[in-house]
Every structure is written in structure tokens, then in C-alpha cells.
Amino acid sequence: MPDYRDDLRLAHVLADAADAATMDRFKALDLKVETKPDMTPVSEADKAAEELIRGHLQRARPRDAVLGEEYGIEGTGPRRWVVDPIDGTKNYVRGVPVWATLISLMEAGEGGYQPVVGVVSAPALGRRWWAAKGHGAFTGRSLSSATRLGVSSITRMSDASFAYSSLSGWEDQGRLDGFLDLTKAVWRTRGYGDFWPYMMVAEGSVDICAEPELSLWDMAANAIIVTEAGGAFTGLDGRPGPHSGNAAASNGHLHDEMLGYLNQRY
């Protein structure tokens, strides 16, 4: 099996640089925010963090391609870095500390590109999570000061904690009835949103989570961290990995049952 530890160390360096840039502008009174064509916000900090990461990668991994939310795809080849400079921009621009930089390395393989390294860094929360294929998933302050992650052992939906982002997307897709049935079947629901539910699945503090509409940069880092922690990460169609345009993550025990609820249509 390939050893991705050098790539993981680089991903931490990229995250350190992004953290410094994003925290410098967090809660800044003069922060500039624009609206993109898809009607989602983008701040100057989103753009600056992605430019910073791209600059580091151009020097350290000039042969690798880079796909980022703000500036698209650059380069070709079997290795591709996937970057969401600020996942949770709406929180960021309102001063809510639940946002993170998501960095993943994907490699070409069966079924297309698959994540092999992932780092999720949430500096306003003082948290970071990471994983490399075959090496497990961890959280901590640094590579040398870390705790290994593991999903929960909950096996009954009535004992499960379910995290989600919002209701609107489920309604738009005609999945709201199944979603609401799932909320009634579980022990507890919370609307954490963005990257955080997936990290809590990996930590074992949440058992299932799902979102109805996502981009690859929203999912790639989360997917490798959840799976290396022993969980399952698929699309709502059950296809493993971050390529379905939506996501469901779980401790594995409850995955098929969760998908059964979320694929009910009215």
C-alpha cells in the first residue's frame, strides 16, 4: 500500500497557512463579501486562502492537479488536490465559529478519483481532524499530538443521534417525508451543518448524518476521515465515496437503514 504520510504532512502545512489567513479576517468589520452566480456568498478570505494553498502546492507538488471551489480545476494527472478554502462561509461572514478549511488529495483509481488524504481544520473551534488511506483517522493539535478516531457502536436507530444541515434541500428533492420519518425514528436530532457532523460521526459522538446537495470539495476530505475512522460514507444512492452530489455518513451499522428512509419519495 502506498505511504501517504508525506502528503499528509504537506496537507497540515497547507492547513496551517490557511488557518492564519482565515483567522486574520474572521470577524473583520471591513470583510468584503460577494454573491456568486449560484447565490452563495464568497468572502475575500475564501479567495485568499485558496490562492495561498494553490501557491504552496505549485511549489511543493507542481505535477499535481488542483481543484478548488473558488478557482476551479488546474492541471491534469493521476493526483488531484481538492480544496474548499472555507466550508461554512455563511457562518464565517456572520461571525459563527463553525467553519473549516477542507483539503484532500485524490488519486485516480477504479471508479474514478478517490480520496487518500484528508485534513479538516476549524481554527475558530480550535479543532483539526485528518486521515490518510490505510493509516487511520485522528484529531489533535498536530501529527505528534493526536488521538485516534473511531465511530460509535450504536446499532439501533432508536438510539441514534442524527445531524443534518437544513430542511429546504430535502423538500426540493421530494425527500422531505422520508427525512422527517427518519427524524422521528432516531433518539436525537441536531442541525449542526457543513463539515462538523461528519467529524462527529468519525469521533463517535454522532451516529448518522446526511446532506441532499453537495460538491466534491465539500465531501472529499470528510469521506476519507469517516471511512478511516471505521464508518461508511456514500451518496444517497449508496455509491461509496464523494461523487454522488450528496452524502450520507454513518458508523456503518445504521447506514442502509438511513438510506432507506432518505430515499422515500412523495
C-alpha positions as YAML, in Angstrom:
chain: A
units: angstrom
residues:
- id: 1
  name: MET
  ca: [0.00, 0.00, 0.00]
- id: 2
  name: PRO
  ca: [1.35, 3.48, -0.85]
- id: 3
  name: ASP
  ca: [2.56, 5.59, 2.05]
- id: 4
  name: TYR
  ca: [0.76, 8.94, 2.08]
- id: 5
  name: ARG
  ca: [2.38, 10.36, 5.20]
- id: 6
  name: ASP
  ca: [4.46, 12.93, 3.30]
- id: 7
  name: ASP
  ca: [1.30, 14.14, 1.57]
- id: 8
  name: LEU
  ca: [-0.45, 14.28, 4.91]
- id: 9
  name: ARG
  ca: [2.35, 16.37, 6.40]
- id: 10
  name: LEU
  ca: [2.06, 18.74, 3.44]
- id: 11
  name: ALA
  ca: [-1.71, 18.96, 3.93]
- id: 12
  name: HIS
  ca: [-1.08, 20.07, 7.52]
- id: 13
  name: VAL
  ca: [1.31, 22.76, 6.30]
- id: 14
  name: LEU
  ca: [-1.37, 23.95, 3.86]
- id: 15
  name: ALA
  ca: [-3.95, 23.97, 6.64]
- id: 16
  name: ASP
  ca: [-1.63, 25.97, 8.92]
- id: 17
  name: ALA
  ca: [-1.22, 28.61, 6.24]
- id: 18
  name: ALA
  ca: [-4.95, 28.74, 5.53]
- id: 19
  name: ASP
  ca: [-5.78, 28.97, 9.24]
- id: 20
  name: ALA
  ca: [-3.55, 32.00, 9.65]
- id: 21
  name: ALA
  ca: [-5.17, 33.73, 6.67]
- id: 22
  name: THR
  ca: [-8.78, 32.96, 7.58]
- id: 23
  name: MET
  ca: [-8.44, 33.78, 11.28]
- id: 24
  name: ASP
  ca: [-6.82, 37.09, 10.41]
- id: 25
  name: ARG
  ca: [-10.02, 38.20, 8.66]
- id: 26
  name: PHE
  ca: [-12.60, 36.40, 10.86]
- id: 27
  name: LYS
  ca: [-14.98, 38.98, 12.36]
- id: 28
  name: ALA
  ca: [-13.21, 41.79, 10.50]
- id: 29
  name: LEU
  ca: [-15.56, 44.74, 10.20]
- id: 30
  name: ASP
  ca: [-14.32, 45.53, 6.70]
- id: 31
  name: LEU
  ca: [-14.54, 41.96, 5.35]
- id: 32
  name: LYS
  ca: [-15.61, 42.07, 1.68]
- id: 33
  name: VAL
  ca: [-18.36, 39.60, 0.73]
- id: 34
  name: GLU
  ca: [-19.74, 38.95, -2.76]
- id: 35
  name: THR
  ca: [-22.56, 36.78, -4.12]
- id: 36
  name: LYS
  ca: [-21.60, 34.08, -6.63]
- id: 37
  name: PRO
  ca: [-23.80, 33.09, -9.60]
- id: 38
  name: ASP
  ca: [-25.27, 30.21, -7.56]
- id: 39
  name: MET
  ca: [-26.38, 32.81, -4.98]
- id: 40
  name: THR
  ca: [-23.97, 31.60, -2.30]
- id: 41
  name: PRO
  ca: [-21.59, 34.04, -0.58]
- id: 42
  name: VAL
  ca: [-17.85, 34.23, -1.10]
- id: 43
  name: SER
  ca: [-15.57, 36.39, 1.01]
- id: 44
  name: GLU
  ca: [-12.15, 37.82, 0.32]
- id: 45
  name: ALA
  ca: [-10.88, 35.30, 2.88]
- id: 46
  name: ASP
  ca: [-12.20, 32.36, 0.80]
- id: 47
  name: LYS
  ca: [-10.28, 33.60, -2.23]
- id: 48
  name: ALA
  ca: [-7.12, 34.46, -0.30]
- id: 49
  name: ALA
  ca: [-6.98, 31.07, 1.44]
- id: 50
  name: GLU
  ca: [-7.41, 29.16, -1.81]
- id: 51
  name: GLU
  ca: [-4.78, 31.29, -3.56]
- id: 52
  name: LEU
  ca: [-2.40, 30.61, -0.68]
- id: 53
  name: ILE
  ca: [-2.96, 26.85, -0.84]
- id: 54
  name: ARG
  ca: [-2.55, 26.82, -4.62]
- id: 55
  name: GLY
  ca: [0.71, 28.74, -4.31]
- id: 56
  name: HIS
  ca: [2.11, 26.25, -1.79]
- id: 57
  name: LEU
  ca: [1.07, 23.30, -3.98]
- id: 58
  name: GLN
  ca: [2.61, 24.83, -7.08]
- id: 59
  name: ARG
  ca: [5.94, 24.91, -5.26]
- id: 60
  name: ALA
  ca: [5.68, 21.60, -3.40]
- id: 61
  name: ARG
  ca: [3.72, 19.42, -5.85]
- id: 62
  name: PRO
  ca: [3.98, 21.11, -9.28]
- id: 63
  name: ARG
  ca: [2.91, 17.96, -11.15]
- id: 64
  name: ASP
  ca: [-0.35, 17.54, -9.20]
- id: 65
  name: ALA
  ca: [-3.65, 18.99, -10.32]
- id: 66
  name: VAL
  ca: [-5.69, 21.27, -8.04]
- id: 67
  name: LEU
  ca: [-9.47, 21.61, -7.87]
- id: 68
  name: GLY
  ca: [-10.82, 24.38, -5.66]
- id: 69
  name: GLU
  ca: [-14.24, 25.85, -5.02]
- id: 70
  name: GLU
  ca: [-13.28, 29.39, -5.98]
- id: 71
  name: TYR
  ca: [-10.91, 28.90, -8.94]
- id: 72
  name: GLY
  ca: [-11.84, 25.54, -10.48]
- id: 73
  name: ILE
  ca: [-9.50, 22.92, -11.90]
- id: 74
  name: GLU
  ca: [-5.89, 23.48, -12.84]
- id: 75
  name: GLY
  ca: [-3.58, 20.77, -14.18]
- id: 76
  name: THR
  ca: [-4.08, 17.13, -15.09]
- id: 77
  name: GLY
  ca: [-2.75, 13.78, -13.95]
- id: 78
  name: PRO
  ca: [-3.47, 10.91, -11.58]
- id: 79
  name: ARG
  ca: [-3.18, 13.03, -8.40]
- id: 80
  name: ARG
  ca: [-5.55, 15.88, -7.63]
- id: 81
  name: TRP
  ca: [-5.73, 18.13, -4.57]
- id: 82
  name: VAL
  ca: [-9.30, 19.19, -3.76]
- id: 83
  name: VAL
  ca: [-9.78, 22.34, -1.67]
- id: 84
  name: ASP
  ca: [-12.67, 24.10, -0.01]
- id: 85
  name: PRO
  ca: [-10.97, 27.18, 1.47]
- id: 86
  name: ILE
  ca: [-13.86, 27.94, 3.85]
- id: 87
  name: ASP
  ca: [-16.57, 25.35, 4.27]
- id: 88
  name: GLY
  ca: [-19.31, 27.25, 6.08]
- id: 89
  name: THR
  ca: [-18.83, 30.70, 4.51]
- id: 90
  name: LYS
  ca: [-22.27, 31.80, 5.72]
- id: 91
  name: ASN
  ca: [-21.15, 31.11, 9.28]
- id: 92
  name: TYR
  ca: [-17.80, 32.79, 8.65]
- id: 93
  name: VAL
  ca: [-19.28, 36.06, 7.41]
- id: 94
  name: ARG
  ca: [-21.72, 36.19, 10.36]
- id: 95
  name: GLY
  ca: [-19.07, 35.53, 13.00]
- id: 96
  name: VAL
  ca: [-20.22, 31.97, 13.80]
- id: 97
  name: PRO
  ca: [-17.11, 29.87, 14.55]
- id: 98
  name: VAL
  ca: [-18.34, 26.69, 12.80]
- id: 99
  name: TRP
  ca: [-16.33, 26.78, 9.55]
- id: 100
  name: ALA
  ca: [-13.28, 24.96, 8.30]
- id: 101
  name: THR
  ca: [-10.73, 24.59, 5.53]
- id: 102
  name: LEU
  ca: [-11.08, 21.22, 3.78]
- id: 103
  name: ILE
  ca: [-8.06, 19.79, 1.97]
- id: 104
  name: SER
  ca: [-7.95, 16.40, 0.29]
- id: 105
  name: LEU
  ca: [-5.63, 14.54, -2.04]
- id: 106
  name: MET
  ca: [-7.40, 12.27, -4.51]
- id: 107
  name: GLU
  ca: [-5.80, 9.64, -6.73]
- id: 108
  name: ALA
  ca: [-7.11, 8.08, -9.91]
- id: 109
  name: GLY
  ca: [-8.29, 4.51, -9.46]
- id: 110
  name: GLU
  ca: [-11.19, 2.19, -10.04]
- id: 111
  name: GLY
  ca: [-14.39, 4.19, -10.12]
- id: 112
  name: GLY
  ca: [-12.56, 7.46, -10.73]
- id: 113
  name: TYR
  ca: [-10.61, 9.65, -8.33]
- id: 114
  name: GLN
  ca: [-10.77, 8.56, -4.69]
- id: 115
  name: PRO
  ca: [-9.60, 10.47, -1.58]
- id: 116
  name: VAL
  ca: [-6.42, 9.15, 0.01]
- id: 117
  name: VAL
  ca: [-5.58, 12.07, 2.34]
- id: 118
  name: GLY
  ca: [-7.90, 14.49, 4.11]
- id: 119
  name: VAL
  ca: [-7.49, 17.36, 6.56]
- id: 120
  name: VAL
  ca: [-10.34, 19.37, 8.07]
- id: 121
  name: SER
  ca: [-9.12, 22.36, 10.06]
- id: 122
  name: ALA
  ca: [-11.52, 24.52, 12.09]
- id: 123
  name: PRO
  ca: [-9.30, 27.13, 13.74]
- id: 124
  name: ALA
  ca: [-12.10, 29.17, 15.33]
- id: 125
  name: LEU
  ca: [-13.14, 26.00, 17.16]
- id: 126
  name: GLY
  ca: [-9.53, 25.08, 17.93]
- id: 127
  name: ARG
  ca: [-10.04, 21.70, 16.23]
- id: 128
  name: ARG
  ca: [-8.43, 19.71, 13.44]
- id: 129
  name: TRP
  ca: [-9.13, 16.23, 12.03]
- id: 130
  name: TRP
  ca: [-7.19, 14.21, 9.46]
- id: 131
  name: ALA
  ca: [-6.69, 10.84, 7.83]
- id: 132
  name: ALA
  ca: [-4.55, 9.04, 5.28]
- id: 133
  name: LYS
  ca: [-5.56, 5.85, 3.49]
- id: 134
  name: GLY
  ca: [-4.53, 2.81, 5.48]
- id: 135
  name: HIS
  ca: [-3.22, 4.86, 8.42]
- id: 136
  name: GLY
  ca: [-6.42, 5.65, 10.34]
- id: 137
  name: ALA
  ca: [-8.10, 8.93, 11.30]
- id: 138
  name: PHE
  ca: [-7.01, 11.31, 14.04]
- id: 139
  name: THR
  ca: [-7.78, 14.57, 15.79]
- id: 140
  name: GLY
  ca: [-5.49, 16.83, 17.76]
- id: 141
  name: ARG
  ca: [-3.20, 19.82, 17.67]
- id: 142
  name: SER
  ca: [-0.55, 18.24, 15.43]
- id: 143
  name: LEU
  ca: [0.61, 14.98, 13.89]
- id: 144
  name: SER
  ca: [2.69, 14.28, 17.01]
- id: 145
  name: SER
  ca: [-0.11, 15.17, 19.45]
- id: 146
  name: ALA
  ca: [-3.19, 13.31, 18.31]
- id: 147
  name: THR
  ca: [-5.99, 10.97, 19.34]
- id: 148
  name: ARG
  ca: [-7.19, 8.19, 17.04]
- id: 149
  name: LEU
  ca: [-10.80, 8.48, 15.90]
- id: 150
  name: GLY
  ca: [-13.38, 5.71, 15.95]
- id: 151
  name: VAL
  ca: [-17.07, 5.66, 15.10]
- id: 152
  name: SER
  ca: [-19.77, 4.67, 17.57]
- id: 153
  name: SER
  ca: [-21.11, 1.16, 18.12]
- id: 154
  name: ILE
  ca: [-24.80, 2.15, 18.12]
- id: 155
  name: THR
  ca: [-26.84, -0.46, 16.23]
- id: 156
  name: ARG
  ca: [-30.45, 0.65, 16.78]
- id: 157
  name: MET
  ca: [-31.92, 3.67, 15.03]
- id: 158
  name: SER
  ca: [-33.93, 4.48, 18.15]
- id: 159
  name: ASP
  ca: [-30.62, 5.05, 19.98]
- id: 160
  name: ALA
  ca: [-29.01, 7.12, 17.21]
- id: 161
  name: SER
  ca: [-28.08, 10.80, 17.04]
- id: 162
  name: PHE
  ca: [-28.78, 12.27, 13.58]
- id: 163
  name: ALA
  ca: [-27.21, 15.51, 12.33]
- id: 164
  name: TYR
  ca: [-28.34, 17.48, 9.29]
- id: 165
  name: SER
  ca: [-27.89, 20.96, 7.81]
- id: 166
  name: SER
  ca: [-31.36, 22.20, 6.81]
- id: 167
  name: LEU
  ca: [-34.79, 21.12, 5.60]
- id: 168
  name: SER
  ca: [-35.02, 23.02, 2.31]
- id: 169
  name: GLY
  ca: [-32.84, 20.73, 0.19]
- id: 170
  name: TRP
  ca: [-34.75, 17.62, 1.22]
- id: 171
  name: GLU
  ca: [-38.03, 19.28, 0.28]
- id: 172
  name: ASP
  ca: [-36.65, 20.43, -3.10]
- id: 173
  name: GLN
  ca: [-35.75, 16.82, -3.95]
- id: 174
  name: GLY
  ca: [-39.04, 15.33, -2.81]
- id: 175
  name: ARG
  ca: [-37.31, 13.53, 0.05]
- id: 176
  name: LEU
  ca: [-38.79, 15.52, 2.92]
- id: 177
  name: ASP
  ca: [-41.27, 12.84, 4.04]
- id: 178
  name: GLY
  ca: [-38.52, 10.24, 4.37]
- id: 179
  name: PHE
  ca: [-36.28, 12.75, 6.11]
- id: 180
  name: LEU
  ca: [-38.99, 13.59, 8.65]
- id: 181
  name: ASP
  ca: [-39.71, 9.90, 9.21]
- id: 182
  name: LEU
  ca: [-36.01, 9.42, 9.98]
- id: 183
  name: THR
  ca: [-36.04, 12.29, 12.49]
- id: 184
  name: LYS
  ca: [-38.92, 10.55, 14.27]
- id: 185
  name: ALA
  ca: [-37.15, 7.19, 14.29]
- id: 186
  name: VAL
  ca: [-33.92, 8.39, 15.92]
- id: 187
  name: TRP
  ca: [-33.18, 9.27, 19.53]
- id: 188
  name: ARG
  ca: [-31.94, 12.79, 18.85]
- id: 189
  name: THR
  ca: [-31.55, 15.31, 16.01]
- id: 190
  name: ARG
  ca: [-29.35, 18.38, 15.74]
- id: 191
  name: GLY
  ca: [-28.83, 20.81, 12.83]
- id: 192
  name: TYR
  ca: [-25.07, 21.30, 13.04]
- id: 193
  name: GLY
  ca: [-24.42, 21.54, 9.28]
- id: 194
  name: ASP
  ca: [-21.39, 21.72, 6.98]
- id: 195
  name: PHE
  ca: [-18.26, 19.68, 7.86]
- id: 196
  name: TRP
  ca: [-18.95, 19.25, 11.58]
- id: 197
  name: PRO
  ca: [-21.48, 16.37, 11.52]
- id: 198
  name: TYR
  ca: [-19.07, 14.21, 9.53]
- id: 199
  name: MET
  ca: [-16.29, 14.86, 12.02]
- id: 200
  name: MET
  ca: [-18.64, 13.96, 14.88]
- id: 201
  name: VAL
  ca: [-19.55, 10.71, 13.09]
- id: 202
  name: ALA
  ca: [-15.82, 9.96, 12.87]
- id: 203
  name: GLU
  ca: [-15.44, 10.78, 16.59]
- id: 204
  name: GLY
  ca: [-18.41, 8.63, 17.57]
- id: 205
  name: SER
  ca: [-20.44, 11.48, 19.09]
- id: 206
  name: VAL
  ca: [-22.98, 11.46, 16.22]
- id: 207
  name: ASP
  ca: [-24.12, 8.22, 14.58]
- id: 208
  name: ILE
  ca: [-25.58, 9.32, 11.22]
- id: 209
  name: CYS
  ca: [-25.64, 12.45, 9.07]
- id: 210
  name: ALA
  ca: [-26.66, 13.36, 5.54]
- id: 211
  name: GLU
  ca: [-26.98, 16.27, 3.13]
- id: 212
  name: PRO
  ca: [-29.04, 16.35, -0.10]
- id: 213
  name: GLU
  ca: [-26.86, 18.54, -2.32]
- id: 214
  name: LEU
  ca: [-23.06, 18.96, -2.18]
- id: 215
  name: SER
  ca: [-19.99, 19.50, -4.35]
- id: 216
  name: LEU
  ca: [-16.88, 17.33, -4.43]
- id: 217
  name: TRP
  ca: [-14.84, 19.83, -2.39]
- id: 218
  name: ASP
  ca: [-17.49, 19.64, 0.35]
- id: 219
  name: MET
  ca: [-17.06, 15.89, 0.68]
- id: 220
  name: ALA
  ca: [-13.62, 14.57, -0.29]
- id: 221
  name: ALA
  ca: [-11.79, 15.29, 2.99]
- id: 222
  name: ASN
  ca: [-14.80, 14.27, 5.07]
- id: 223
  name: ALA
  ca: [-15.10, 10.96, 3.20]
- id: 224
  name: ILE
  ca: [-11.58, 9.70, 3.92]
- id: 225
  name: ILE
  ca: [-11.76, 10.78, 7.57]
- id: 226
  name: VAL
  ca: [-15.09, 9.00, 8.16]
- id: 227
  name: THR
  ca: [-14.04, 5.80, 6.42]
- id: 228
  name: GLU
  ca: [-10.62, 5.66, 8.08]
- id: 229
  name: ALA
  ca: [-12.43, 6.05, 11.42]
- id: 230
  name: GLY
  ca: [-14.34, 2.86, 10.60]
- id: 231
  name: GLY
  ca: [-17.52, 4.44, 9.26]
- id: 232
  name: ALA
  ca: [-19.36, 4.50, 5.95]
- id: 233
  name: PHE
  ca: [-19.53, 7.40, 3.51]
- id: 234
  name: THR
  ca: [-21.69, 7.18, 0.39]
- id: 235
  name: GLY
  ca: [-24.07, 9.17, -1.74]
- id: 236
  name: LEU
  ca: [-27.79, 8.83, -1.13]
- id: 237
  name: ASP
  ca: [-27.66, 6.30, -3.99]
- id: 238
  name: GLY
  ca: [-25.41, 4.11, -1.85]
- id: 239
  name: ARG
  ca: [-22.34, 4.59, -4.06]
- id: 240
  name: PRO
  ca: [-19.21, 4.71, -1.87]
- id: 241
  name: GLY
  ca: [-17.17, 7.90, -1.90]
- id: 242
  name: PRO
  ca: [-17.82, 11.59, -2.56]
- id: 243
  name: HIS
  ca: [-19.06, 11.52, -6.17]
- id: 244
  name: SER
  ca: [-22.86, 11.42, -5.94]
- id: 245
  name: GLY
  ca: [-23.61, 15.13, -5.46]
- id: 246
  name: ASN
  ca: [-24.93, 14.41, -1.96]
- id: 247
  name: ALA
  ca: [-23.74, 12.49, 1.07]
- id: 248
  name: ALA
  ca: [-24.67, 10.10, 3.84]
- id: 249
  name: ALA
  ca: [-22.24, 9.14, 6.58]
- id: 250
  name: SER
  ca: [-22.66, 6.77, 9.47]
- id: 251
  name: ASN
  ca: [-20.99, 4.38, 11.87]
- id: 252
  name: GLY
  ca: [-21.70, 1.66, 9.30]
- id: 253
  name: HIS
  ca: [-24.25, -0.25, 11.38]
- id: 254
  name: LEU
  ca: [-27.10, 2.13, 10.55]
- id: 255
  name: HIS
  ca: [-26.17, 3.08, 7.00]
- id: 256
  name: ASP
  ca: [-28.56, 1.01, 4.92]
- id: 257
  name: GLU
  ca: [-31.46, 1.81, 7.23]
- id: 258
  name: MET
  ca: [-30.71, 5.54, 6.98]
- id: 259
  name: LEU
  ca: [-30.60, 5.37, 3.18]
- id: 260
  name: GLY
  ca: [-33.92, 3.54, 3.18]
- id: 261
  name: TYR
  ca: [-35.58, 6.45, 4.93]
- id: 262
  name: LEU
  ca: [-33.89, 9.16, 2.85]
- id: 263
  name: ASN
  ca: [-34.81, 7.52, -0.46]
- id: 264
  name: GLN
  ca: [-38.52, 7.53, 0.32]
- id: 265
  name: ARG
  ca: [-40.24, 9.85, -2.15]
- id: 266
  name: TYR
  ca: [-43.62, 11.52, -2.10]
...
